């Protein structure tokens, strides 16, 4: 994970409550890694269902629709908003914003496969 992201990268988990209120939690890469380790043997599999990339020069924005499974069972769908920057060796992620689908925030039709 650290090889894919710049050292200052953040992962932001956004959500919309049933009342429409927005909230988020900000994680560093080390926070994310610690959380993944804390899950122990629980295996989460994220599959990209659809994506769109917008690029200008050395900046790219990827919208990635995902489905998340745990032990073979569907547990969530959502969208990752990924910002990347080009470096001498290739592209690296600067920030990821994740929002899972909910009743208050269903996935927009234009992102569905």
Order of alpha helices (4+ residues) and beta strands (2+ residues): beta-beta-alpha-beta-beta-beta-beta
